[in-house]
């Protein structure tokens, strides 16, 4: 004998509906929590990625700026060093020029001592005679030294013969004297003036300046490793 199912009354239906709503709400809350947890995890992961990438970017930019700063510093340092070197070189050159200028100024007083100047003129003439090694030569000097050069030439001819056993005919050319800028001395030529020996005081000073420049640098500034070939 079967038992008949009794229909639920309103109160029972309401109670069942409340249970179902509560169940659905609970399921929804749990699902929402799961979604929130997953969303938070994904957010944190993505945030960590962004932070890490941004950190890498910041570090790369920092390293790039550091390298740029190092390059600028090296360029600035090199520029300052080169500028300092140029200033030192300029100061040294000015000092050398001053030494040569003082020497040239002192050279102007050489002809004032007639006895010593005559002896010097004789030596300069003899040296030129030996270099030219010709029987006939022309001797030129400053107009103011003409008389003294004639005396020096006569003595030089005798000294030349005594030292070498050779004779030379030396003519003092008065028509075309040397400029006063040569400071003194003589210029001796041969073979119709095609070859000559410049034994003026200015020429000797220039020659001495060139030859003594390395030694003068060492005296004034000390030895430099960049000038080993002068040692």
LINKAWO-V435010 format. One record per residue. N is the residue number from 1. SS is DSSP state (h for helix, s for strand, l for the rest). OMEGA is omega in whole degrees, 0 to 359 (999 if undefined). Layout:
# LINKAWO-V435010
n=N ss=SS omega=OMEGA
n=N ss=SS omega=OMEGA
This chain:
# LINKAWO-V435010
n=1 ss=l omega=183
n=2 ss=l omega=180
n=3 ss=l omega=182
n=4 ss=l omega=179
n=5 ss=l omega=182
n=6 ss=l omega=178
n=7 ss=l omega=181
n=8 ss=l omega=177
n=9 ss=l omega=184
n=10 ss=h omega=181
n=11 ss=h omega=179
n=12 ss=h omega=178
n=13 ss=h omega=180
n=14 ss=h omega=180
n=15 ss=h omega=179
n=16 ss=h omega=180
n=17 ss=h omega=179
n=18 ss=h omega=178
n=19 ss=h omega=180
n=20 ss=h omega=179
n=21 ss=h omega=179
n=22 ss=h omega=180
n=23 ss=h omega=180
n=24 ss=h omega=179
n=25 ss=h omega=180
n=26 ss=h omega=177
n=27 ss=h omega=181
n=28 ss=h omega=179
n=29 ss=h omega=179
n=30 ss=h omega=178
n=31 ss=h omega=179
n=32 ss=h omega=178
n=33 ss=h omega=178
n=34 ss=h omega=179
n=35 ss=h omega=180
n=36 ss=h omega=180
n=37 ss=h omega=179
n=38 ss=h omega=180
n=39 ss=h omega=178
n=40 ss=h omega=179
n=41 ss=h omega=180
n=42 ss=h omega=178
n=43 ss=h omega=180
n=44 ss=h omega=178
n=45 ss=h omega=181
n=46 ss=h omega=178
n=47 ss=h omega=179
n=48 ss=h omega=177
n=49 ss=h omega=181
n=50 ss=h omega=179
n=51 ss=h omega=180
n=52 ss=h omega=180
n=53 ss=h omega=179
n=54 ss=h omega=177
n=55 ss=h omega=177
n=56 ss=h omega=180
n=57 ss=h omega=179
n=58 ss=h omega=180
n=59 ss=h omega=178
n=60 ss=h omega=178
n=61 ss=h omega=179
n=62 ss=h omega=179
n=63 ss=h omega=179
n=64 ss=h omega=179
n=65 ss=h omega=177
n=66 ss=h omega=179
n=67 ss=h omega=178
n=68 ss=h omega=179
n=69 ss=h omega=179
n=70 ss=h omega=179
n=71 ss=h omega=179
n=72 ss=h omega=180
n=73 ss=h omega=178
n=74 ss=h omega=178
n=75 ss=h omega=180
n=76 ss=h omega=179
n=77 ss=h omega=179
n=78 ss=h omega=179
n=79 ss=h omega=180
n=80 ss=h omega=179
n=81 ss=h omega=180
n=82 ss=h omega=179
n=83 ss=h omega=179
n=84 ss=h omega=179
n=85 ss=h omega=180
n=86 ss=h omega=179
n=87 ss=h omega=178
n=88 ss=h omega=179
n=89 ss=h omega=179
n=90 ss=h omega=179
n=91 ss=h omega=178
n=92 ss=h omega=180
n=93 ss=h omega=178
n=94 ss=h omega=178
n=95 ss=h omega=178
n=96 ss=h omega=178
n=97 ss=h omega=179
n=98 ss=h omega=178
n=99 ss=h omega=180
n=100 ss=h omega=179
n=101 ss=h omega=178
n=102 ss=h omega=179
n=103 ss=h omega=179
n=104 ss=h omega=179
n=105 ss=h omega=179
n=106 ss=h omega=181
n=107 ss=h omega=181
n=108 ss=l omega=182
n=109 ss=l omega=182
n=110 ss=h omega=182
n=111 ss=h omega=184
n=112 ss=h omega=175
n=113 ss=l omega=190
n=114 ss=h omega=182
n=115 ss=h omega=180
n=116 ss=h omega=180
n=117 ss=h omega=178
n=118 ss=h omega=179
n=119 ss=h omega=179
n=120 ss=h omega=179
n=121 ss=h omega=178
n=122 ss=h omega=181
n=123 ss=h omega=181
n=124 ss=h omega=179
n=125 ss=h omega=180
n=126 ss=h omega=179
n=127 ss=h omega=179
n=128 ss=h omega=178
n=129 ss=h omega=181
n=130 ss=h omega=182
n=131 ss=h omega=182
n=132 ss=h omega=178
n=133 ss=l omega=180
n=134 ss=l omega=183
n=135 ss=l omega=182
n=136 ss=s omega=181
n=137 ss=s omega=175
n=138 ss=s omega=182
n=139 ss=s omega=179
n=140 ss=s omega=177
n=141 ss=l omega=178
n=142 ss=s omega=180
n=143 ss=h omega=182
n=144 ss=h omega=183
n=145 ss=h omega=188
n=146 ss=h omega=183
n=147 ss=h omega=182
n=148 ss=h omega=179
n=149 ss=h omega=177
n=150 ss=h omega=178
n=151 ss=h omega=181
n=152 ss=h omega=181
n=153 ss=h omega=179
n=154 ss=h omega=180
n=155 ss=h omega=181
n=156 ss=h omega=178
n=157 ss=h omega=181
n=158 ss=h omega=180
n=159 ss=h omega=180
n=160 ss=h omega=180
n=161 ss=h omega=180
n=162 ss=h omega=184
n=163 ss=h omega=187
n=164 ss=h omega=185
n=165 ss=l omega=181
n=166 ss=l omega=177
n=167 ss=l omega=178
n=168 ss=l omega=177
n=169 ss=s omega=184
n=170 ss=s omega=181
n=171 ss=s omega=176
n=172 ss=s omega=183
n=173 ss=l omega=182
n=174 ss=l omega=186
n=175 ss=l omega=182
n=176 ss=l omega=181
n=177 ss=l omega=178
n=178 ss=s omega=179
n=179 ss=l omega=178
n=180 ss=h omega=181
n=181 ss=h omega=180
n=182 ss=h omega=175
n=183 ss=l omega=182
n=184 ss=l omega=181
n=185 ss=s omega=183
n=186 ss=s omega=170
n=187 ss=s omega=185
n=188 ss=s omega=183
n=189 ss=s omega=179
n=190 ss=s omega=179
n=191 ss=l omega=179
n=192 ss=l omega=176
n=193 ss=l omega=179
n=194 ss=l omega=174
n=195 ss=s omega=182
n=196 ss=s omega=174
n=197 ss=s omega=182
n=198 ss=s omega=178
n=199 ss=s omega=174
n=200 ss=s omega=180
n=201 ss=h omega=179
n=202 ss=h omega=179
n=203 ss=h omega=179
n=204 ss=h omega=178
n=205 ss=h omega=178
n=206 ss=h omega=180
n=207 ss=h omega=179
n=208 ss=h omega=179
n=209 ss=h omega=180
n=210 ss=h omega=183
n=211 ss=h omega=184
n=212 ss=h omega=184
n=213 ss=h omega=178
n=214 ss=h omega=180
n=215 ss=h omega=180
n=216 ss=h omega=177
n=217 ss=h omega=180
n=218 ss=h omega=180
n=219 ss=h omega=185
n=220 ss=h omega=189
n=221 ss=h omega=183
n=222 ss=l omega=181
n=223 ss=l omega=180
n=224 ss=l omega=178
n=225 ss=h omega=179
n=226 ss=h omega=181
n=227 ss=h omega=182
n=228 ss=h omega=183
n=229 ss=h omega=177
n=230 ss=h omega=186
n=231 ss=l omega=999
